[in-house]
Amino acid sequence: MKRPLIEVTNLRFSYGDGRAALKGVDFRLDEGECVALLGPNGSGKTTFVAHLNGLLQGEGAIEVCGMPVARRNLAAIRRKIGIVFQDSESQLFMPTVLEDVAFGPLQRGLSREQAVDRAMAALKTVGMEDAAGRAPYHLSAGEQKRVAIAGVLATEPEILALDEPTTFLDPPGQRALAELLLALPQAKIVVTHNIPFALALCSRAVFFEGGLVSAEGSVADVVRRFAWQFDLKAAQSRG
């Protein structure tokens, strides 16, 4: 049996206003897996992902690469899991693409030369090496998404977590992103409403509903079980 990269047991979390966002979530991610987190808005998916590297802290047990998600381990855990947020532009803040992608390696203690080498390798992986000298805000949405992914890849994580990665992408951009992610070796968690994208990319799906995991299985099986929740055309247009 493959070792779990992520193991979550009975995770519970409430926001400051008392709203219970997670009500006892169990989850496991194995090496090489790509798992889609499906479910309606407000069901707890993004809140769940924010717990995996300690951005939020609830009750229950979470282990990432064998380490409990606790204050003493956060630096090491954040080297293991890279999160790509829904709004890529919010992750891009340096004057040039190269500086942006090199920022993470520099923060990890690499020399300037090592960080640039790592950044250029990551940009080549996502097909954006020719944009190294450009300003991030001059890029298209699809290009910004690729650069945001490169910024995470440059830190060499074992796990990628992507929150609504097809937002703002047209169908060709969505297909290109799926092809890129399929070629990456990291295990992946993908929060998405885009069912065609999940079907193309993920081997398994977990369905969140009201702060709980109410089903899991293949993407096709979960979509069939909750067909009333999914409008495929609407999901595609939302990205």
N, C-alpha and C positions, 0 to 999 in steps of 0.2 A: 504493500500500500504506500502511495506517495505521502510524504510528510506534509502536514498542513502548513501553508505559509501564513494563513490567518485563521484563527479559531475564536469565535465569539460565543459566549454563553450567557443567556438571560440578561441581555443588555437593556437597561431601562434609563430613560432620560425625560425630564420635564423642564420646560422653559420657565423663566422667572415669573410669568403670569399664571403659572400652575398648569398650563396645557401639557398633557402627557404626549410626547412625540414618539417615544419608543417604549413598548410595554412588555418587553421580555423577548428580545430577538436572539435567535441562535443562527450561526452562519459559519461556514467553513470554505476556505479557498485553498485548493491544492496547487502544486507546481504545474505550470503549463496551462492552467485553466483560464478560460475567459467567461466570466459570468455576468449576465445582464441583470440589473436590478430594475424590475418593472413595477408599475402601480400608479394610481392616480396622484395628482399633485397633493402635497400635504400628508402623504402616507408614511413619511419617515425616511425615505431613501437618502436624501442629501444629508440629513442629520446623522444618519448611520455612518456615512462615509467620513464625516467630520470627526467621528470618534476614533477612526483607525490610526490617526497619527497624533491624537491628543488635542486637536483643535477644540473639541468639546469633551467633557468628562462626565459620564453618567455612572450608574451602578451596574454591577455585573462584572464579567471577566472578559478581557480581550488580550490575546497574544498575537504578536506579529513576529514571524521568523523566530519563534520560541521565546520571545521577550514579552513580559507583561507590559501593557500600555500604562506606564506609571511615570511620574516626573523624572525619576532617575534614569529612565531608558529612552526618553523622548528624542534626544539627539540621535541616538543610534537607530531608533525606529524611523525617524524622518529621513535617514539615509537609505532605508530599505523600501519605503513606499513613496512614490511620487504622485501628487494629485494635480490633475489638469482641470481647472474650474470651468464653469459654463461660459463665462465671459472671458475669452482669451485676452482681450485688450487689458483687462485688469491685472494680468500677470506680466505685462510687458511695460517696463517703466524706464529703461535705459535709453540713451540717445541712439544707439545702433543695435541691430539684430545681434551682431557678434558680442557686444558688451552684455546684452541681456542674457544670452545663452551661457556666457562665461561667468556670470555673476554667481551662480550656485557653486560651481567648482572652486571659485576663489574663496567663497565663504567656508568651504570645507578644508581650506588650508593649502590648496595647490598653488604653485607658483604661477605668475602671469603667463609664462610660456606654456606650462602644462594645461592651464585653464583654457587658453586659446586653442590649443590642440584638441582638447576634449570637446570644446564648443564646435569647432569646425567639423569634427567627426560626427557629432550629433546632427548638425545642420545637413551634412551630406546624407545621413540616414533618412532624413525626412524630405530630401530633395530641395533644400533651401540654401545651399552653400553660396549660390550666386547672389543672395540677398544679404550677405553678411554685413555690408557697409551701409545698408539702407536703414531709414528710420522705421521703427515698428508701426507707427501710425500711418505710414504710407502704404501699408500692405492691405491686401484684400482680407476678408474674414477667413477664407480658407488658408491663406498664407499665414495669418496670425495664429490660427489653430496649430499649424505645423511648427511654427517657431515656439509656441508655448510647450508643445510636446518635446521639441528639441531641448528646451531649457530643463525639462524634467529628466530627459534621457542623459543629459550631460553629467548628471549626478550619479548615474549608473545604479538606479534602483532595481530591486528584484520584482517589484509589484507596481503596476500603473492603475490608478483609479481616475476615471474620467466622468465628469458630471455633464450630462447632455452635450456630448462632443459634436453633434451635428447641428447645433443651433447656428443659425445664420448661413448654413451651407446649402447650396443648390444641389440637385440630385447628382450631377457629375462630381461635385466636391465631396458629397457623402460617400460615393463609391470609391473615390481616390483615398479617402480617409480610412475606409474599411480595409482596403488593400494594404495601406501602410501599416495599420495596426496588426493585421494578420501576419505580416512579415516580422514583427518584433517578437523577441523570445520571452519577454516578461509575462508573468501571469497578469490578468487584467480584471478589473471590476468596472462595468460600464453602466452608469445610470442613464436611462434613456426612455423616451416615449416613442422612439422611432422603431417600429417593429421590423420593417425590412432590413434596417441596419443591424438590429440585434440578431435576426435570422442569419445574416451574412457573416457575422463576426463571432457570435458566442455559442458555446457548446451547451450551456446550461442557463436557466433563468430562475430567479427568485422573485416572487410576487409579494410586494408590501401592500398592506391594507390596514389602515387605522393603527399604525405603529407596531404591527405584528407581521411576521412572515406567514402568509396564509397558504402558500403553495410553492413548490419547487419541482423542477424537472427540465426536460428539454425546452428550448424556447418555443417550438411549435406546439408542444403539449400544453404549456402554460397559457399560451395565447388562445388555444382552443377552449381551455377551461374557463377563461375569463373573456370570451369573445365579446360579450356585451360591454366590456370596459374599453374596447379598442375599436376606433374608426381608422382603418389603415390609411385612407387618403388624408384624413386630418393629421394623423401621426406623421406622415411623410412631409406635409406642408409645414408642420411645427418644427420638424427637424429635431 
